[in-house]
C-alpha cells in the first residue's frame, strides 16, 4: 500500500513572485499554511507586507521582499538575499506577469512588446535558472510557472501576452527535461479566466465577460483561491513524480 501523498511543506523555503495580490497572494498564503517559510515578492514591498501580516496572523511564517522580475539586477538581489539569509530554496512559484496591451496584434507598440517579453519570458527564465541552481545544492526543488490558457488558445486582442505565455509552457518543459537529473521539477499551472485586478478589463466588461463565459463549461469566473490548491500540489511532494506537466485550472475551457 502506497504512502499517503504529503502536502507538508514544513522547513521549506519558498518564493512566490507577483504575490502582493490575486493568484500570487493566495498561493503564498496556502504554501505558508502548509508550513513553508514564504518570501512574498512583488514590485511594491509595502503591498507584499500586507500579505505577510495576514500569513503571520494566521500562524504562518513569511517575509516581504521587493523584486521587479523585469529587472535582472533585482533578480540578482533577491537571490543574494535568499542565499545569505536562508542558504537554500525549495520552491519557486513564478507568478508575476504583465499584460499592458489589449488591442489588435498589428498595432502592438515596440515598447509594450519589449516590456511584456522582459517580464513574462526573460523574468521567468532568469528566476528559474537562479532558483534551480540553488535547489540543486540540496538535490531537490520544485518550480511552478503560472502560465495561462492563453498560451494554448490565444486570447482575442491579447496577442503578445498570449505569445509570452506559450513561451512559458515551452520553457517549463525545457527546464523539466534538463533539471530532472539534479532533482529539480518544473511544472506549469494554466489558470482560466480569474477574478483579479489583472483580468479586470475582461471580468468587468459585461459584453466581453458574456462572450468569454460562453466558452467555459462551468459558466463562471474563477476566484484566485481556486488556483492555490493546484500550485500546492505541484510544489509539494504529493507531485514527486510529476515534471513537465501542464495543469489546466480553467473550468473546462480548454476542453471545448
C-alpha positions in Angstrom: 0.0 0.0 0.0 1.4 3.4 -1.0 2.1 6.1 1.5 -0.4 9.0 1.8 0.6 11.9 -0.5 2.3 14.6 1.5 1.4 18.3 1.2 3.5 19.1 4.2 6.0 21.9 3.5 7.5 22.3 7.0 11.0 23.5 6.8 10.8 24.5 3.1 11.8 27.9 1.7 9.5 29.2 -1.0 9.5 32.3 -3.2 6.2 33.5 -4.8 6.5 36.4 -7.3 3.7 38.7 -8.0 2.4 37.8 -4.6 1.0 41.1 -3.4 -2.5 40.3 -4.6 -4.6 38.0 -6.6 -3.4 34.5 -7.5 0.1 35.1 -6.2 -1.2 36.2 -2.8 -3.5 33.2 -2.5 -0.6 30.8 -3.4 1.7 32.4 -0.9 -0.9 32.1 1.9 -1.6 28.5 1.2 2.1 27.5 1.0 2.7 29.2 4.3 -0.4 27.5 5.8 1.2 24.1 4.9 4.5 25.0 6.7 6.7 26.8 4.2 8.6 30.0 5.1 7.3 32.1 2.2 9.0 35.0 0.6 6.2 37.2 -0.7 7.6 39.1 -3.6 6.4 41.9 -5.9 7.5 45.3 -7.1 6.0 47.1 -4.1 7.2 45.8 -0.7 4.5 47.6 1.2 1.8 45.7 -0.6 3.7 42.4 0.0 3.9 43.2 3.7 0.1 43.2 3.9 0.1 39.6 2.7 2.9 38.7 5.1 1.0 40.3 8.0 -2.0 38.1 7.1 0.1 35.0 7.0 1.8 35.7 10.3 -1.6 36.5 11.9 -2.7 33.0 10.8 0.3 31.4 12.4 2.5 31.1 9.3 6.0 32.3 8.5 6.7 34.8 5.8 8.7 37.8 4.8 8.2 40.6 2.2 10.9 41.1 -0.4 10.7 43.6 -3.3 11.6 42.3 -6.8 10.7 43.5 -10.2 11.4 40.5 -12.3 11.7 42.6 -15.5 14.9 44.0 -14.0 17.8 41.5 -13.9 19.7 43.3 -11.2 16.6 42.9 -8.9 16.5 39.2 -9.6 20.2 39.0 -8.6 19.5 41.0 -5.4 16.6 38.7 -4.5 18.7 35.6 -4.8 21.6 37.1 -2.9 19.2 37.8 -0.1 17.8 34.2 -0.1 21.3 32.7 -0.2 22.6 34.9 2.5 19.6 34.6 4.9 18.4 31.1 4.2 21.1 29.3 2.3 18.6 27.2 0.3 15.5 27.3 -1.9 12.9 24.5 -2.2 10.0 26.1 -4.0 9.8 28.8 -6.7 6.4 30.0 -8.0 6.8 32.3 -11.0 3.6 34.2 -10.9 4.5 37.8 -11.6 3.4 38.9 -15.1 2.4 41.8 -17.2 -0.3 42.4 -19.8 -0.1 46.1 -20.6 -1.8 46.0 -24.0 -5.3 45.0 -25.0 -5.9 45.6 -28.7 -5.2 44.5 -32.3 -1.9 42.5 -32.6 -0.9 44.5 -35.7 -0.9 47.7 -33.5 1.4 46.3 -30.8 3.8 49.1 -29.8 7.5 48.0 -29.7 7.9 49.3 -26.2 4.9 47.3 -25.0 6.2 44.3 -26.8 9.6 44.5 -25.1 8.1 45.1 -21.6 5.9 42.1 -21.9 8.7 39.9 -23.1 11.1 41.2 -20.4 8.8 40.3 -17.6 6.9 37.2 -18.9 9.7 35.4 -20.6 13.1 36.8 -19.6 12.0 37.3 -16.0 10.6 33.7 -15.7 13.8 32.3 -17.3 16.3 34.0 -15.0 14.2 33.5 -11.9 14.2 29.8 -12.8 17.9 29.5 -13.7 18.9 31.1 -10.4 16.3 29.1 -8.5 17.3 25.8 -10.0 21.0 26.3 -9.3 20.2 27.0 -5.6 17.8 24.0 -5.4 20.3 21.5 -6.9 22.6 22.0 -4.0 20.1 20.1 -1.9 19.2 17.7 -4.7 15.6 18.7 -4.8 13.2 21.5 -5.6 10.0 22.5 -7.4 9.4 25.3 -9.9 5.8 26.2 -10.6 5.3 28.5 -13.6 1.9 30.3 -13.7 1.2 30.5 -17.4 -2.3 30.9 -18.9 -4.9 29.2 -21.0 -4.0 31.9 -23.5 -0.7 30.1 -24.0 -2.7 27.3 -25.7 -5.6 29.3 -27.2 -4.5 32.9 -27.8 -6.8 35.5 -26.2 -8.6 37.9 -28.5 -6.6 41.2 -28.7 -4.1 39.8 -26.2 -1.6 38.8 -28.8 1.8 39.5 -27.3 0.6 38.3 -23.8 -0.6 35.0 -25.3 2.7 34.6 -27.2 4.7 35.0 -23.9 2.5 32.5 -22.1 3.0 30.0 -24.8 6.8 30.5 -24.3 6.3 29.9 -20.6 4.8 26.5 -21.3 7.7 25.6 -23.6 10.2 26.9 -21.1 8.6 24.7 -18.4 9.1 21.6 -20.5 12.7 22.6 -21.3 13.6 23.1 -17.6 11.8 19.8 -16.7 13.9 17.8 -19.1 17.3 19.4 -18.2 16.8 19.7 -14.5 15.3 16.3 -13.7 18.8 14.8 -13.2 19.6 17.3 -10.4 16.3 16.7 -8.6 14.5 19.9 -9.7 11.0 19.5 -11.1 9.3 22.1 -13.2 5.6 22.3 -14.0 3.1 24.8 -15.3 -0.3 26.0 -14.0 -2.7 27.3 -16.6 -5.4 29.5 -15.0 -8.5 30.2 -16.9 -10.5 33.5 -16.5 -10.0 34.5 -12.9 -11.4 37.5 -10.9 -8.3 39.5 -10.4 -7.2 43.1 -11.0 -5.0 41.7 -13.8 -8.1 40.5 -15.7 -10.4 43.3 -14.7 -10.9 44.5 -18.2 -12.4 41.1 -19.1 -14.3 40.4 -15.9 -15.8 43.9 -15.6 -16.9 44.4 -19.2 -20.3 42.7 -19.4 -20.2 42.1 -23.2 -16.7 40.6 -23.1 -17.5 38.5 -20.0 -20.6 37.1 -21.5 -18.7 36.1 -24.6 -15.9 34.5 -22.6 -18.2 32.5 -20.3 -19.9 31.0 -23.3 -16.7 29.0 -23.8 -16.4 27.9 -20.2 -18.4 24.8 -19.4 -18.6 25.7 -15.7 -20.1 29.1 -16.8 -18.4 31.2 -14.2 -15.2 33.1 -13.4 -12.7 31.5 -11.0 -11.6 33.0 -7.7 -7.9 33.4 -7.1 -8.0 31.0 -4.2 -9.1 28.3 -6.7 -5.7 28.3 -8.3 -3.8 27.9 -5.0 -4.6 24.2 -4.4 -3.1 23.2 -7.8 0.1 25.2 -7.0 0.3 23.5 -3.6 0.1 20.1 -5.3 2.9 20.9 -7.8 5.1 22.5 -5.1 4.8 19.6 -2.6 6.0 16.0 -2.5 2.5 15.0 -3.5 3.6 15.5 -7.0 7.1 13.9 -6.6 6.9 12.1 -9.9 5.4 15.0 -11.9 7.6 17.2 -14.0 7.0 18.9 -17.3 3.2 18.8 -16.7 0.8 21.5 -17.8 -2.2 21.6 -15.4 -5.3 23.4 -16.6 -7.4 25.1 -14.0 -9.9 26.7 -16.3 -13.5 25.4 -15.7 -13.2 23.2 -18.7 -12.3 26.0 -21.2 -9.6 24.0 -23.0 -11.9 21.0 -23.3 -14.3 22.9 -25.6 
